[in-house]
């Protein structure tokens, strides 16, 4: 009740005192640990979210104090976990892991303020240590599989309301994913969003801060390599970044580091020959991550980051199976709002057509019995796409940049 009571006069300082008192109380609990935690955590996260939304850069240290107090709640739950065994311990560890992830997401949303971002690295490191205590791994965080496992343990009907307190990830879903996910029970929708959002932030912070990188050490590098070498895990990891890149809640610094990590994960090891024989995400999921990267290309405040986003776009497109690649590019072109962006995407199509033509020539050269006059697989589709652009279905002139059109500022780097 004290936590839910509006506090206008004392603000965050009052809440820090309350959270410290709660942390001391949790350690003293002797029975019904999980039930007590399920009562306390929703209130804690509710008031944190409400108070942090009112913090600005001037009051950044108050936000840091609040995150530190919330960390002490996590430490208290960790001590409770040490006294438990079997499935009860597993369930409480799952709750603690989700609590740590939720707080990392809240820290990340506040990192738009530079002084908070520079100060909170040590706090996020402590939350990461809680995750490792709960059995989370960097591989599981990269792919989202560990978070799936944790939410599965809490996906009972009576836990639906409790899972609501971890639903900070839903803003990412509202921006990108609501058209992707079918209507499901709340716990399942929550699980899909959380997997692709919160754990990616943890990994981004690990790559951002030296102390976290040192703590992660060889395990983090090993996880990166395993994702690079496994096409399925690579796409699981790629899919996570769409929420961070498209959400307005996160700083450009976090988005820039997300792009760096994405470029690290997506290399040339996953060959196209392998691609066509592996189960991949549906086209809507691939389209969603590419649109998220495209948003950064359009809105990023500096040239370097826009070029980095364009490199990431090309890299992700290059590992899309050839059977889906043209459809993805066509969908991007049809949904382009800028003639200059349409021209950039058409240039990618041109490069793909040339690559397909060279491949067809190589096949014909190795097999003399093949009809050398056969058109490459994309030929007819490209002609249809060109007709679609030059003769729009809704009528009117084609939406293409002419020489008199000023190139919008975000797209200047792609023309120089």
N, C-alpha and C positions, 0 to 999 in steps of 0.2 A: 504493500500500500504506500509506503514511503517513497518507493521508486516511481510509482505511477503518479504521485502528486506533483503538479506543476511547480517548478522552483524558478522564480524569477529573480529573486534578490541575490542568492548566493551562487547560482549557476553551477558550473562544472566543479568548482571547489567543494560544494556541498555533496555533489554526486560522488566525487572521489572518496570522501569520508564514508559515505554509505556503502560504496563498493568494498572498501577496505574492511568495514565491519562485517559485510556479508562473507568475504573471503575467510575471515577468522571464524565465523560461525560454521561455514561449510566443513572446515577441517574437523570440527567437534561432533559432526553428525555421526551417530552410531548405527542407524538402521534406515531402510527405505531411501538409500542414497540416490538412486536413479529418479525416483518419484519426486524427491525434493529438488533435484537439479532441473527437472522438467518444469517445475513451477518457477524457479528463479531465473533461468536463462532468458525466456521470452521477455520478461520485464527489463532485464539488464540491456538486452540488445535494442529494445524498443526505445528506452530513454537515451541510449547512446546515439542512435540514429537521429532522434529528434534534436538532441543538443548539438551534435556535430554539424547538422544542417545549418545551424545558426552561427557557427564559427567562421571567422574570416582570418586573413593572414595576420592581422594585428593580435588576434587571440590564439595564435597557433600553439603556444606552449600549453594553454589550457587543454587543447585537444590531445597533445602528447601525454599530459598528466592523466587524462581520461583513458587513453589506450593502455597506459601502464597499469592503472587500477584494474581495468578489465583483464589484463594479463595476470594479475594476482588472483583473480577469480579462477582463471584457467589453471594456475599453479595449485590452487586448493582442490580443484577437481582431479588434478593429476595425483595428488596425495590420496584422494578417495579411491582412485583406480588401483593404487598399490595394495589396498586392503581387500580387494575383491578377487574372485576367481571365476574361471570358465566363462559361460555365455554372458553373465552379468557384467563381468569386466570388459568383455568385447563390446557390449552395448554402450557402456559408459565411455569407453575409449572412442567409439564412433561419434558419440555426442560431443566429446571434447575436441575431436578432430574437426568436426563441422563448425564448432564454436570458434576454433582458431582460424579456420578459413574465412568465416564470416567477418571476423575482426580484421583480417588482412585485406578483405575487400573494402571495409570501412576506412582503413588507413589509406588504401589506394585512392579512394574517392576524395580524401582530404589532401592528397599529395599534389593537387593543382596549385596549392600554396607552397612556394619554394622552401620556406623555412621549415614547414612541416615535413616535406619530403626528405630534406637533409637530416632531420632529427630522428625520424621514425625508423630508419634502417635497423637500429639495434633492437627496437621493439618487435619489428617483423621477424628478426632473427630468433628472438625468444619464442614467438608463436610457431616458427618453423621447427624449433626443437620440440615443442609440444606435439606437432604432427609426427615427427619421427618416433616419439615415445608411443604414439597411438598406432604405430605400425604402417604409416604412410611411407611411400618411397618416392624418389624423384621420378622414376619411370612411371609409377602409378599416377603421379601428379601431372606429368607431361601428357599422358594419354587420357586421364580422367578415370581410369579403371578403379583406382583406390577409392575415389569419391563415390563411384557407383556401388561398390561393396559396402561402404559406410551407410549410405542412404537406404540400401536394401534391408539392412538390419533394423532400420527404423520405419520401414514402409508398411507398418500395420495401421489398420483403420483408425485406432485410437490415437495414433501419433500424427495424424494429418494436421491438426491445429498446432502441434508442437513444431512440426517442420516449417510452418509459416514463418517462424522467427528467423530462419536462415534464408529467407527468400529475397535477399538483396540482389541476387542474380536476375530477378525477374525483369529489372529495367533493361538488361541486355536482350532478353527475349522479346520485350515489347518493341525494341528498335529493329530487330532483324528476324527473329525466329518464330513469331506467332503464326506466320503463314506456312512454316515448315512442319511444326509439331501438330499432330492431330489432337482433337479434344480428348483429354484423358483425365483420370482422377488427379487431384491436386498433387499427391505425393509423386506420381509418375512424371507430371509436367515439371515439378520442382526438380526432380532428379536429373532430367535432361538438361535443364538450364544450369544447374549447379555444376554438373560435371564439366561443362564446356566453358565455365567462367571463372569460378573461384580458384580452382587449382592452377589455371594458367597464370593468374596473378602471382601466386606463390613462386612459380618458376621464373617469372619476369623479374621479381625482386631479387631472386638468387643471382641472376645475371647482371643486375644493376649495381649491387653493393659488394665491395671487396670482402667485407667480413662474412657475408653470407656465402660468397663463392668459396672462401677458405674453409668455412664450416662444411659445406657440401662436398668439397674435395673431389676425390676420384669417383665417388658414387654418382655425382651429377654428370661428370664427363662420360662415365660408362652408360648412363641413361640416355644421354644425347646420342651416343654412338649407336646404341641399340635401336633407337627410333629412326636414325638415319638409314640403318641397314634393313629395316623391316617396313615394307610398303603399307601394311595395314596400320601399324602403330604410327607411322608417319602421318597418315591421313587423319587418324584420331587426334593427333597433336595439332595438325593444321586446323582442324575444325574448331578447336578451342579458342583460337585467336579472334574469331569473328566478333564476339561480344566486346572484347576489350577495344578493338580497333574501331568499332562503330559507335560505341557508347560515348555520350558527352560528359560522363562523370569522371573521366580519367585524363591526366595531364598528357601533353604532347611528349614529355620525357618518357612516360610509361609506354606510350604507343610506339615511340622510336625504338626503345629497347625490345618491344614485342616484335617489331619488324626485323631487328637484328637476329633475334632468336629464330624467327620464322625462316630467314635466309640461311641460318646455320643448319636447320633441320631439313630443308628442302634442297638437296643436291642432285647430282646426275646419276646416283647409284641405282635409283629405281628406274630401270630401263623401260622403254615403251613396250618391248616384247613381254616383259613381266607384267606390266600394267594390265594388258588386255586379258590376262588369265587370273586376275585377282579380284575378289569382291571389293568394290569401292563404295564410298558414300553415294547417295542418290544425287542426281544433277542439281536439285534444289539446294542441297547443302554446299556443294562446290560453288554454285552461283552465289550463295550467301557470303562465303568467305571472300570471294573475288570482289563483290560489291563493297564489303567492308574495307578492303584494301583500296578500292577505287575512291571511297570517301576520303581516305587520308591523302591520296593523290590530289584531290580537289581542294581540301580544306587546310592542309598542313601549312604552318606559318613560314617555313623556310624552304629554299630550293633543295638543299641536301636531303631533307626528309621526303620531299615529293619524289625525288629521283630514287630514293631508297624504296619507297612504296611501289614505284613503277617496276623496279627490279624484282620486288617480291611478287608483283602481279605476273610478270613474265615467267618467273621461276615456278610458281604454282601452276600456271597454265601448261607449262612444259611437262609436268608429271601427270596431267589429266590424261586418261586413256584416249587414244586416238579416236575410238568409237564415240566418245562423248565430247571431244574437244571442240569440234566445229559447232555443235549445238550450244555449248557454253558460250563461245565467242559470239554467236548469232544472238543469243539472249542478252548478252552485255550490250551489243550494238543497238538492239531494239529498245533497250531500256535506258540508253544514254540520253542525258538531258542537254549535252553540249555538243555542237557540231565538231569542235576541235577534238573532244574526247572520242567521238565517232571516228574521226580520221586516224587517231592513234590506234584504235582497235582494228580498223581496217588494215592498217599497216601490219599488225600482228597476223591477221588473216592472210595477207599477201605472203608473209614469211612462211606461214604454215603450208600454203599452197606450193611454194617453191620447194619446201622440204619434201612434201609428198611427191612432187614431180621428180625430184632427184632420186627418191627411193624407188619410184616406179621405173626410172631409167636403169637403175642398178639391177632390179629384178629382171627387166627385159634383157639386160646385157648378160646375165648369168643363165637365162633360160631362152635359148634361141627359138624355141618352138612357140614362145608366148607372142601374142599379137602386139607388135610394137605400137600400133595405132590406137590401142585402148586408152581411154581417158583416165587420169588419176581419180581415185574415189571421190575427192572433194569437188571435182570440176563442175558438175551440174548444180551442186549445192551453192557454190560460190556465185554462179550465174544468177541463181534465184535470189541470193542475198543482195547482189548488185542491183537487180531489178527492184527489189523491195526498197532499197535506199533511193534509187533514182525515180521511182514511181511509188510514193508512199500510199498505203491503202486508204488513208483518210483524205487523199487528194492534196493538191497544192504542190509547190516547188519542193525539190529534195532538200533535206536538212543537212547541207554540207557547207563547210567553211570555204568561202571564196577568197580571192587575193585582197579584196577590199575589207574583209572582216578582221577586226582587231583580235588577236589571239588572247583569250582570257589569261590573266596573270598566272594562275596555277599551272597552265599547260605550256608556258614559255620554255621550261627546261627540256621538253621533249622535242622542240623544234630547233634547238641550238646545238 
